[in-house]
Amino acid sequence: MKDLGFSPADILIPAEGIDLEKWAVVACDQFTSDRGYWKKAEEFIGNSPSTLHITLPEVYLEDDDKEKRIDAIDRTMEDYLDNGVLKTIPSAFILVERKTESGTRYGLVGKLDLEEYDYSPDSLSLIRATEGTILSRIPPRKEIRKNAVLEVPHIMVLISDPARSVIEPLRDRKESLEVVYDTDLMLGGGHLTGYLVSSDKDIASVLSAIEGIYSTLDRSNPLLFAMGDGNHSLATAKSSWEDIKKTIPESEQKDHPARYALVEIENIFDEGLMFEPIHRVFFGLDTETFEKALSKHCASFSKHDADNLDDGIKAINEGQGRFLFTDSSGKFTVYATEGTEKSLSAWTIQSVIDTLLEENACKIDYIHGASETVSLAAEDGNIGIILPDIHKETFFDAILHDKAYPRKTFSIGHAEEKRYYMEARKIVR
């Protein structure tokens, strides 16, 4: 079969006796303005083995003790390998079943070949970023990966498989597969079950189904894997591999573990896969300055009040070029723009953000969840922007047409429904 960049991996999972609920922690790029969440996680976990001790929540990324945290992460990874905290599942996939408030979804954990990934805006590679990659975000994340012996991924990669040929056949007979982990997830994360996929027959079926999808693609623009979550993590792995590749002979590159990244692929047509827009909060900004910046990126705009959050969200999803504005007044205002460069409101708001940051007019954060955005915007001097939904039925076509969405346009599920760290993989020889 043609090598299309996705293959089984030597996967590490917690050994018997490890408390899996304390081991599995939500993706590090969640709750970036909520230190309280991470404090609760720390209190729940204590000194128990946990992925919290081998990852760096981004809420702490700019703290003065970052280097000390990274050193501790590197030491803990080695300790977990040396002292039997992890065990190896050789050359396998893991079928992941995740039960959340939004429903049950399925994915398949394996490794992606970073040689098939290009995060540049004009990429035509098999594996692509779906949102703009901010190059300045890569170096600090490379510092975390630099001396790490393990990767623990929260990367979710989408495939467009309307025939449900790759993951769903395994889902339909999951009772015949060995369960390798099964646990509730902390702090409202739902439930996680992993099933071993290791037989030659099952692996061949998966790879053959992926090849079948590839056979339907335009060879001049063959988008096979589109980033769902964790784009900057995968970009960091890619950049790190490019550095390593320069230091080793070509004969050693094919099998070097750093050439690959552990990910979970999911079918965009999975009924349990819910797309959530990512919203924006402007810290230290007034309405007049916001509207002045907005006027630079549209020919005109109109606005009207919404009675409540639900009505506002409904209104912005009924037409293009709309978004919902809220601030400390507690009111909700629907803005409708005309004459923008691109139709997506996320592109317009990103242009506004770029303008305001150039002027040092405010600070920005990207928030998962409309209610969380409203809460942050309720503080004096803040503004919340709630963006309309992204429709997964047209998701791949939009990437093929526009190359990428603006950064942080969407996420998969609510914050608590993001991927939790469970599996790991060695990235050194």
Secondary structure, DSSP 4 states (H G I P E B T S, - for coil): ----SEE-EEEEEEPTT--HHHH-EE-TTSSTT-HHHHHHHHHHHTTS--GGGGS--GGGTTSTTHHHHHHHHHHHHHHHHHTTSEEEEEEEEEEEEEEETTEEEEEEEEEEEGGGEE-STT--SSEE-SB---GGGHHHHHHHHHT-SEE----EEEE--TT--SSHHHHHTGGGSPEEEEEEETTTTEEEEEEEE--HHHHHHHHHHHHHHHTTS-TTS---EEEEE-HHHHHHHHHHHHHHHTTS-GGGTTT-GGGEEEEEEEETT-TT--EEEEEEEEES--HHHHHHHHHTTSSEEEEEEESSHHHHHHHHTSSTTEEEEEETT--EEEEEEES-SSS-HHHHHHHHHHHHHHTT--EEEEEESHHHHHHHHTSTTEEEEEPPP--GGGHHHHHHHHS-BPTT-EEES-GGGSPEE--BEE---
